[in-house]
Amino acid sequence: MDLERNLIAEKGPNKSFLEQQVFAALREIADYCVDHVSPGKRLPLTPAVLAASAGGQEKSRHALALELVGFAKEMCQLKSPRDPFNNKRKSLALDIIGRLDADYDMLELMELCISALQSNKKALIFAAAELLESRCARNLPLEPEIIKCLDRIISKTRDRSVAVAALNVQVEASVIDEFEALSRIDDWREENS
């Protein structure tokens, strides 16, 4: 994580490649943390869970997951306007959060998704949509604020793929059915052609 923090300020032709490799390693660590949580059990990822952890390995995995969440939140809030990798970095950070969401409940998750959906950045909207779809596949509910953000995206975007991604999340969440999604994409097409 410190390597990534140091790379952000650097310049050079291989910087983006190196950052992608760092995030690939962090994804593997997130998968390691999730693979060892009891199946079907979602733990709140808080310092209290860390204190209640029984064994040394279990405690270190929870501590690592907690540290990854803090790091991902830091990356999502990072403002680096002249950095061409900035939005990709944020989407990779959301991917880490999404992997941890498989077995951990995180207070930061919805806040980061709402921020990504409100960003108007295609890469961030797709990353948030993917994370939300995986939550829906596990029958986890979406907050009303997320639905409002998705509706706002559909009404304002000029990009069909972004509109479809937002509609797909709503279909997966059973907010709308497939026929309504098709009707809404037809309406979107008429407004944006």
C-alpha positions in Angstrom: 0.0 0.0 0.0 2.9 2.3 0.8 4.4 1.5 -2.6 1.2 2.7 -4.3 1.1 5.8 -2.3 4.7 6.5 -3.4 4.0 5.7 -7.0 1.1 8.2 -7.2 3.5 11.2 -7.1 6.0 9.6 -9.6 6.1 10.2 -13.4 7.3 7.9 -16.2 6.2 5.7 -19.0 5.7 2.6 -16.9 3.9 4.2 -14.0 0.4 3.0 -15.0 1.7 -0.5 -15.5 3.3 -0.6 -12.1 0.2 0.8 -10.4 -1.9 -1.9 -12.1 0.5 -4.6 -10.8 0.3 -3.2 -7.3 -3.5 -3.3 -7.4 -3.4 -6.8 -8.8 -1.4 -7.8 -5.7 -3.8 -6.0 -3.4 -6.8 -7.8 -5.1 -5.0 -11.1 -4.3 -4.7 -10.1 -0.7 -8.4 -9.1 -0.5 -9.2 -12.6 -2.0 -7.0 -14.2 0.6 -8.9 -12.3 3.4 -12.3 -13.4 2.0 -11.3 -17.0 1.3 -10.8 -17.7 5.0 -14.0 -16.3 6.4 -16.7 -18.8 7.3 -19.0 -19.4 4.3 -22.4 -17.7 4.5 -21.3 -15.5 7.4 -20.8 -11.7 6.9 -18.7 -10.0 9.5 -18.9 -6.3 10.2 -15.5 -5.0 9.4 -14.8 -2.9 12.4 -12.1 -2.6 15.0 -14.4 -4.5 17.4 -14.4 -7.6 15.1 -10.6 -7.3 15.1 -10.5 -7.3 18.9 -12.9 -10.3 19.1 -10.9 -12.4 16.6 -9.9 -15.7 18.2 -6.6 -16.8 16.6 -3.5 -15.0 15.4 -4.1 -15.8 11.7 -7.8 -14.8 11.9 -6.9 -11.6 13.6 -4.2 -10.7 11.0 -6.6 -11.4 8.1 -9.3 -9.1 9.6 -6.6 -6.5 10.3 -5.4 -6.7 6.7 -9.0 -6.4 5.4 -9.6 -3.4 7.6 -6.4 -1.8 6.3 -7.3 -2.5 2.7 -10.7 -0.8 3.2 -8.9 2.3 4.6 -6.5 2.3 1.7 -9.3 1.9 -0.9 -11.2 4.7 0.7 -8.1 6.9 0.6 -7.6 6.1 -3.1 -11.2 6.9 -3.9 -11.0 10.2 -2.2 -7.7 11.2 -3.7 -7.8 14.2 -5.9 -5.2 14.1 -8.6 -6.7 16.0 -11.6 -3.7 15.9 -13.9 -3.1 12.2 -13.3 -4.4 10.1 -16.3 -4.5 7.0 -14.1 -6.7 8.7 -11.4 -10.1 7.3 -12.4 -8.6 3.8 -13.1 -7.0 3.9 -9.7 -10.3 4.7 -8.1 -12.1 1.9 -10.0 -9.4 -0.6 -9.0 -9.9 0.5 -5.3 -13.7 -0.1 -5.7 -12.8 -3.5 -7.0 -10.9 -4.3 -3.8 -13.8 -3.1 -1.8 -16.2 -5.3 -3.9 -14.0 -8.3 -3.3 -14.1 -7.8 0.5 -17.8 -7.2 0.4 -18.3 -10.8 -0.3 -17.9 -11.6 3.4 -17.6 -8.3 5.2 -20.1 -5.6 5.9 -18.4 -2.2 5.5 -19.9 1.1 6.4 -17.8 2.8 3.7 -19.2 0.8 0.8 -22.4 2.7 0.0 -20.7 6.0 0.6 -18.0 5.1 -2.0 -20.5 3.7 -4.5 -22.6 6.9 -4.3 -19.5 9.0 -4.8 -18.5 6.9 -7.8 -22.0 7.1 -9.3 -22.1 10.9 -8.8 -18.7 11.4 -10.4 -19.9 11.3 -14.0 -16.7 9.3 -14.8 -17.4 6.3 -17.0 -14.8 4.1 -15.4 -16.1 4.8 -11.9 -19.7 4.3 -12.8 -18.9 0.9 -14.3 -16.9 -0.1 -11.3 -19.7 0.9 -8.9 -22.3 -0.9 -11.1 -20.2 -4.1 -11.1 -19.9 -3.9 -7.3 -23.7 -3.3 -6.9 -24.6 -6.1 -9.3 -22.5 -8.5 -7.3 -24.3 -7.4 -4.1 -27.6 -7.9 -5.8 -26.6 -11.4 -6.9 -26.1 -12.2 -3.2 -29.6 -10.7 -2.4 -28.2 -7.7 -0.5 -30.5 -4.7 -0.7 -29.6 -1.4 -2.3 -30.2 1.9 -0.5 -32.8 4.3 -1.9 -30.0 6.9 -2.5 -28.3 4.4 -4.9 -31.5 4.0 -6.9 -31.8 7.8 -7.1 -28.2 8.0 -8.4 -28.9 5.3 -11.0 -32.0 7.1 -12.2 -30.1 10.4 -12.4 -27.4 8.7 -14.5 -29.9 7.2 -16.9 -31.6 10.6 -17.4 -28.4 12.6 -17.8 -25.9 10.4 -19.6 -25.3 10.6 -23.3 -23.4 7.3 -23.3 -25.6 4.2 -24.0 -23.3 1.8 -22.2 -23.5 3.9 -19.0 -27.3 4.0 -19.2 -27.4 0.2 -19.8 -25.1 -0.4 -16.8 -27.3 1.6 -14.5 -30.5 -0.2 -15.8 -28.8 -3.6 -15.3 -28.2 -2.8 -11.6 -31.8 -1.9 -11.2 -32.9 -5.1 -12.9 -30.5 -7.2 -10.7 -31.9 -5.4 -7.6 -35.5 -6.2 -8.8 -36.3 -2.5 -8.7 -37.5 -2.8 -12.3 -38.1 -5.8 -14.5 -36.4 -6.5 -17.9 -39.3 -5.2 -19.9 -39.3 -1.8 -18.1 -35.5 -1.6 -18.6 -36.0 -2.2 -22.4 -38.7 0.5 -22.4 -36.5 2.9 -20.5 -33.6 2.3 -22.9 -35.9 2.9 -25.8 -37.0 6.2 -24.2 -33.3 7.1 -23.6 -32.5 6.4 -27.3 -35.3 8.7 -28.5 -34.1 11.5 -26.2 -30.4 11.1 -27.2 -30.6 10.6 -30.9 
